[in-house]
Structures are given as structure tokens and as C-alpha cells.
Amino acid sequence: AQYVTPPDDKSLVENAINGMLTSLDPHSSYMNAEEAQDMRVQTKGEFGGLGIEVTMENDLVKVITPIDDTPAAKAGVLAGDYIAKIDGEEVRGLSLNDAVEKMRGLVNTPIKLTILRQGADKPIELTVVRDIIKVKAVKFRVENDIGYIKITSFTEKTHDDLENAIETIEKQVPNEKLKGYVLDLRLNPGGLLDQAVSVSDAFLNRGE
């Protein structure tokens, strides 16, 4: 067969494997080396980076919030900032994943960000030194004697963080007053199966 653009053999093989797996199990998929490495980073619960929550808006990386006490916060990155360049490279044309990958890296290595900020007359240049960023997979609070626990992902530390959350909640509210728990899994992309099972075991009796 003749094609306008010659097919990439690697992509053909990967797509064939992915199609085969999907036909056997809709919840299974193939990961190439880069995707597998990214999954390992995501599920480890910590990585070398800047410490910002971001999204893509108008082809630029928008900072939703800098995480407290991280390199980004210390360097002066603010919520609402737009990252236009990463180490001099234009962000326009990059996917969000590509931009995030460029901002991650080895601990103690510097990265230069060119930032567009509302009210600033010209772009702001900031140099940020990467550090270990710990992903907070479990967030919790108490409302009306009900423990609210949000699990954002299943990383290597999710179950331990959940146990700490439950312990803290039970210190705040005595058992006789605690009405129960609300477990919020909305927008949780998944992660490690053993951690998901451990979380279930914390609330369910055997066989439930």
C-alpha cells in the first residue's frame, strides 16, 4: 500500500498491541517506555519539580496554585500566572504533558520560567531550583461530626496517608459522636491497584 506519509513501524506495533488488549479487557491498555516511566513517577507520590498545580489555557500553562513551601512558591510564582517559556523555549505548541515533563527534573537543578502576569508591564523572568515535591493524595476535614476524606490518586503512600487522616479525625471527634465518613473519589484518575484495595479494606468488612 502507498501512503502520503509513511507509517511509523513503532506506532503501528504499539497500536496493534493496544487494540488487542482492549478487545480482551476494556480496562487494560499498553504503555510504552515513556508512559510507563511517567506512571511510575505519578504513583511514587513524589518527584523532582517546582510545586505548582497547572492547566492549559490559551496555549499557555496557567498556574492554578503554587503549593505552599515549594520552590515555585519561594521563587514568587503566583496563582493566575501564565508560563510562556520554559528555559527559553516557547510553551505554545506544547501539550500540557510535554510542558509538565520539561518542568520536572533532577533535584537541585535550575529552570528558568518566563511568566506573563496580570498588571505586569513586561514578562517576568524567574529562576526556580527543583526540589522533591510530595504529592498529597489524601485531603480531609471534619464537618458536622462527619469525616470528609478526598483521595486524589492511588500512590504508594495513599493508604498510609488515609490511616493518618482517619487517626486525626478520630482525635478531633470522639467515636461516640462520629457519624461516619464521606469518601470522595471524584476526578481520581486511578493508580496502584494494591493501594485501592487497601483503601477499600479500611472501610469494608471481609466479603463486602
N, C-alpha and C positions, 0 to 999 in steps of 0.2 A: 504494500500500500504506500501511496505517496502522501505526505503531509506538508502543509505550508511551513509549519515549524516542526523540526524533527523531535519526536518524543524522547523524553528523558528516561533511560532504562531504569534508573533508581526509583523514580516516581511511579513508573508502571508496576514494578515489583511491589513497592510499598502499598499502592492502591489495591493490587490484586490480593495481597495478604489481608489487608483491612476488610475488603469485601468478603473474603472467605470467613473471617472471624465474625463479622456482623451477621452473616447468614446463619451461623451456628448459635450465636448468642448476641442479642442486640445490645447487651451491656458490656461487651468486650470490644476492644479496639487495639490496633497495632501502634506502638510508639517507636519512632526511630531514635537514634542515639541522643540527638539534641533534646527531643521531647522527654525521653527517659531521664536525662540529667536534670531537666527543669522540674520534673515531678519529684525527683529526689530532694532537690533544693526546697520545693514547696512543702513537702511533708516532713522535712527535718525540723522545721519550726524555727530555724534561724539561718541567716545568710549574711554575706558581706554586702552592705549597701548604704543608703542615705537615710532611710527612715521617713518616707513620705507615702501617703496614700494618693494615688493619681488616677485620672481618667483621660480620655482623649476628647478634645473639643476644638473645633475649627482647625483641625490638622496640627494642633499643638498639644503638648502634655500639660494638662491643668492639675495643679496641686489641690487636692480636696482638703488635706490637712497634713501638716508635719507632725510626726509622733513626738511626744514630749521626750526631752533628754536624749535626742539622737543627733547625729552630725548635721542633718538638714536644719533642725530647729536651732541648733547652736550657731549655724552659719547665717541664720537670718532668713531662711525660706519661709514664706507666709502662705496661708490658705488663700486661694484665688490667684496665685502667681501662675503665669504661663511659661513653661520651659520651651524656648525657641531653638536653642542649640545645646548640644552635649559635646564637650571637648571640641568646640568649633564646628561640629557637623550639624547641618540643618535637621530639625526634627520633622519638618514637612516631608512627606513621602515615606516615613517610617510607620510601621504599625505600633500599637501600644506595647505589645510584647517585645518588639525589637528595641524600643526606647527603654523599657524597663531592664532588658538584658544589658544594655550599654551602661546603665546607671549602677548595676550590680558589679561586683568585682572583689578583688583581694582586699582584705582588711589593711588599713593604713596606706592605701593608695589614693592619690588625689584625683578629683574630677572637676572640670570647670563647667559651670552652668551659665547660660545666657538667659536671663529672665525678663519677661515683659510684665510690668506691674502697673495696675491702675493708679493713675496720679503721678507716675514717674515720667519725666520728660524724655528719657532715653533708656535703652536696655541696661539692666544691672548685671554685672559680672560677679559671680560668686565662685570661690573655690571651696569644695567640700571634701573632707578626708573620710573615706569609707570606714565603717566600723561594723561590728557584729550587731545585726538587727534581729531581735527576737520577736517572732510572730505571736501575737496574743490571740490564741484560738478560742479562749473561753472568756466571756464577759458576763458579769452577774450583778444583780441588785435585789433588794427586798422592797416589795410594795404590799401594803395591807396584809402583812404576815404571810405573803406568798413569795417564794423564791423564784425569781426570773433568771434563767440561765440561757445565754445565747452562745451557740457553738458555731464559729465561722468556718472551721475546716477541721478535718481529722488528721492532725500531725502526730509526730512521735510523742508529743507532750500533752495531747488533748486530755487523756484520761487522768493524768496526774493533776493537770490544771482544774479538771472537773471536781476531783476529790477535794482539792483546796477550796474551791468555790463552795461546795456543799458544807465543808467544815466551818468556813467563815459564816455562812448563812445561819447554820445551827447555833453558832455562838451569839449571833445577833438576835435570833428568835428562838426561845425555848421550844423543845419538841411538842409540848402540850398546846402551844399557840400556833405552831407552824401548820398552815392549812394545806400546803402542798407545793408542788413545783410546776412552773411553766418552762418547757424546754423548747427553745426557738431554734429551728434548723433552716429557716428561710434563707435563700441565697447561698446556702452551704454547697460548695462545688464537689464535696466528697473528700477522698484522700485514702488513708490506710484502713483496710478492712478490719484488722485486729483492734484498732482504736474505736471504730464504730461499734464493734461487738462489745468491747469493754464498757463503753458508754451505756449501751443497752442493759448490760448486766448490772449497772449501778442502780437501775430503776425497776427492772423486771425480775420476777422470780423465775426459777428454772422452768422451762417449758412454755412460758408465756410468749 
